[in-house]
Structures are given as structure tokens and as C-alpha cells.
Amino acid sequence: MNLAEKISPVNDTSAVETPAVSVKGISKVYPGGVQALDNMTLDFPKGELISLLGPSGCGKTTLLKIIAGLIPATSGEVLVNDKPVTRPGNDRAFVFQDFALMPWATVMRNTAFGLELRGMDKSEREAIAEKYIKDVGLSGFEHSYPHELSGGMRQRVGLARALSMDADVLLMDEPFSAVDEQTRRKFQEDLIRLVEVEKKTFIFVTHSIEEAVYVSDKIALLLPRPSRVSEIIRPDICRELGPDAMRRDSAYLDTVEQIWSSLRSYVE
């Protein structure tokens, strides 16, 4: 019996309702003729965390930016809540790898900045920001500046800012890559809790097979550039075991090895 369910990328019927995000035949060719994506088709169900996993340079971040509306596709379309994406929108929020915080602004101001741009009243936006600052474990640092925080704390501010926007879809581009292993594991545990509590759709780019298996409801394995979906895996692991026990569980370890076997030929 397979330890992880493999799903056809074209005929994935795991979500009965309309997906939060639908990527339909997306191709991307950069100036100079470099093709990053080739006819990419993929659905992202509502309320789940889906990881994009594949070799370096396979187009994971390119796809994320197209979904965000930050760069255009060469062909194909992206639908968010069944509406075409033509530019950034309030239905999506981006968590950047490099934090992207304003160095002159406090944790509170950075967290509430998106709401400020929407014209929300100061007291209302700060009340919302306060909630998410607490949710990411930064209570007491509301008036601190980015240079006074560790890398892990700065990344928490970026996550709080994205959550405060109340977007339906959170796009996360290797958000834990710049922190130490202990902090990364704590972030992974916090992320699983946030997915469960927030009921939003998380699209998560990572280079780590272990991380993808640990946090994901579903993993899309991408081929090398020009990238397409190779296969989709839904890890069959028991989260009720707890963080440490789950990482030692044979189902988790065998799923990691199964994915590595699929990707090995692309990095040799």
C-alpha cells in the first residue's frame, strides 16, 4: 500500500467545491527566450496548504508571482475564487522570503500597513494588527523596529502582516529559509496551527522535502524548467502523533524517501 496518495494533476477531484485558485495552462517565457513554465495546470483547494516542491530554478517562485498578479503569464490564466487574476488584489497576500519590512516602521506599523493603504481607521487597523501580532507570538514587541528583532521575529512580522489583510489566499515564498533549524521547526508547527484556525488557502514554496511533507495537505512536484506538474502527493501522515513523534513515524519518513526518489533524477 502506498504511504502517500498519488493524484493525477489533471484529474484531481479531491476538492468538490470550486478551488480557491485554479492555474489553467500557464506558460511563462522571459525576455531572451528563457521558458520558466510550460502549460502549468493545477488547482488549489480552499482551506488547505499546498506546497510547490521541485529542483532549483524550476519556476516555483515564478508561478507564485503570477498567482499574486506581480508578473504576467505569457499564456493561460489564473482564477482566484473563479475570477481572473490581472493584477494584485485584496484576495491574496504575499509573505516574502526576505521579510520586506519597512525599517523605519514599528512592528505595529509594519503589520497594519496594508490596512492603512486601504484607508482603514487607525484604531480599527491597529486592533486587527494587535490580534495577529499576538497570534504569531510577538506580543510585547509592538513598538520595536525591525533592526531590534531577530530574523525569525522579522519573519513573524511579515506573516502577521499577511494575515491581517484577511486575504483568502496566502502566498509564501520560502518564508522559513533564512532562520535557524530550531526556529524553522517552531514556525512549521505554528503554520499547521494557523492553517487549521484561519481556514485560508496557503500556497507554500519550499526546497525542503521534509518541510513539505510535514506542513502540507498536498504537495505538487514540479519538473525542471520549463516546468510542469510531475505528480501530486497527498501525504498520508497522522498529525495527532505530535511534532516529534510524527517526524520519527515510518509513514512520514517513507513519504520523504518516496518524494526524494521521484526528484533524484533531476539533481544528478
N, C-alpha and C positions, 0 to 999 in steps of 0.2 A: 504493500500500500504506500502511495506517495505521502511523504511527510508535509509537502506543500502542494496545494491545489494549483495546477497549471490551467490557465484560462486562455482561450483564443482571443487575441487582441481585437479581432474583427467582430466576433460573435459573443462578446461578453454580455451576458444578460443578468449579471449579479444584482444590478440595480433596476427595479421595476419602474420607479418614478423617473422623471426627466433628470438627467445628470446635472450637477451643478455647473460643470464645464464639459463641453464637447469640442474636441480638436478634430477637424474634418479635412483630411487631405492636405495638411500644411507642408509646404516646402519653403525653404529659405536659401537664397543664393546671395552671398555678399558681393560687393564690388570687387572685381578682379576674378570672379568666377568660382570662388570657393563655395561649395554647397554644404550647408550645415544639416539641413533636414530634407528628407525625401518622402513626400506623400505620407506624413505622420497622421495617424488616426488613433484617437484614444479618448475614452470617456472617464470622467472623474465623478463618482457618486457623491451625493450630498452627505455631509456628516462624517466622512471618512478621511484618513490620512493616506495619501498615495505617494510613494517615493519614486523618483526618477533616478535610476541607477545604471551606470554604464562606464565605459572607458573614458579617460580624459579626452576632451575635445569632441565628444560625440554629440554635442548640441543640447545638453540638458538646460544650461542657463539660457541659451537662445530660445528654446521652447518656453521657458518660464517668462522671459521678457515679452514674447509675442502674446502670451495669455494676459500678461499685465497691461498690454497696449503700449509698451515702451518702444518697441520696434515693430515695423510692419512685416507681415509674411509676404513672400513672393507670389504664392498662390495658396488656395484653400481658405478656410475660415475657422474662427474660434467663436463658440457660443457660450455665454455665461448666463445662466437662468434663461436659456433659449433666445437670448438677444445677441446679435453680432457685436464683436469687440472691434472698435475702430480707434480707440484711444484709452488712456487710463480712466478709471471710474471708481465711484464710491463702493461698488460691489466687490472690489479687490483691494487687498493691502499687501505690500511687499516688505519682507524682512531681509535686509541686505547682509551679506557676509561681512562687510567692513563697518557695520554699525550705522554709518551715515547719520550721525548725530550732529547737531549744531553745537560747536564747542563753547559758544558764548551763552548758551541757554541752560537753565537748570533741568534736572530730571523731570520736574513737573511741566516746564515749558516744552521740553522735547516731546514728552508723552502726549500733551494736549495740542501739539502744533497742527496736526491735521484737522482737528475740530475747530481750531482758531481760523484756519483757512476757509472753513465752511461758514464762518460768521457766527458761530455759536457763542452765546453769552459766557463771559469769563467764569462765573460761579458754576454754571452748568458743566462746562467742559472740564474744569478742574475737579469737580465731583466725580466725573466719569474717569478721568485720569487717575485720581486717587484710588479708585477701585482696582484698576489694573496694575498700578504700581504695587499695591498690596498683593494682588494675585501672583505676581512674578517674584515676590519676596524682597521688595525694596522699600518697605515701609521704614521711615526714618531718614531716607535719602532724598526726599522730595526737593530739597533746596541745594543739593550737591550739584557740581558741574562735572561734565564727562572726564576731565583730567584728574578728578579726585576719585574716580571709580576704577576698579579692576576691569580687565577685558570682559570677563564673564558678566559683571554688573552692567557694563555698557550694552552688551548684547541683550540683557534683560530689559533695558530701557527700550531698545528697538522693538522687542516683542510686545511690550506694554503699549507702545505707540500704535503698532499694527492692530492689536486687539481693541484699543479704544475707538478705532474707526468703525467698529461694528460691521465690518465687511463680511460678506457671505463666504468669500474665498481668501485664504491666507497663502501667499506665495513665499516660500522660504528657500533662499539660495545658500546652501551650505552654512546655515547660521551658527553651527557649533564648531566649525573648523579651526577657529582662532583661540580656543580655550584649552586648558589642560584636561587630561583624561578624567580626573575626578569630577571637575565641573561639567564636562561633557555628559557624563553618566547621569548626573543630577538633572541637567537640562532635559535629557531624554525622558526621564521619569516624569518631570514636570509637564513635558509636552504631551505625553499619553493622558495625563490628568486633564489638561486643557482641552484636548480633542473630545474627551468624554463630557466635560462640563459645558463647553461652548457650543457644541453641535454644529460646528462650521466645517467647511471643506478645507483641508490642508494639502497643498502640493509642495513636496519636500525634496529638494535636490541634495544628494549626498554622494560621496565617493566610497563610503564605508558600507560594506556588505553587512557587517554585524549591526551597525546602526539602523540600516534599512529594515532588517528582519525584526529588530527589537521594537521599533516605533510604528511600523506600517500595518495598515489593514490590507494594503495591496501594494505590490512592487511591479513597476514597469521596467523591464530590462531593455535597454536601447543598444542598437548596433553601432559600430564605429561610423564616423562621418562618411557619406551623408546618411544621417541616422533615420532609422525606422524602429518600430517596436518589434523586438525579437520574440518576447513572450511576457506574459503577465502571471505573477505568482501571488497567491494569497497565503501568507504563512499560517500554518496550522499549529499555533502555539497557544499555550494556556497562560494568560496574563495573571490569573488568580494565584499562580505559584509565588509571586513576588519577584522583585528585580533580580536578586542574586540567584535564587533557585532557577528562574527562567533562563538565565544565561548559562547555567550548567545543564539544563534539560536536554535530553537527546534530540527531541524534536527541533529545538532551536538550533543546536549545533549541526544537525544533519541538513537543515534548511540552508544554513550558511554555506555548507560544503556543496550542496546542490547548486546554488547560485554561482559559487566560485567555479564549479565545473563548467557551467554554461559560459562564463566570461573568460575563462583561462585562455582559450584560443585567440582572443582578441588582444592579449597583452604579451604574448610570447614573441 
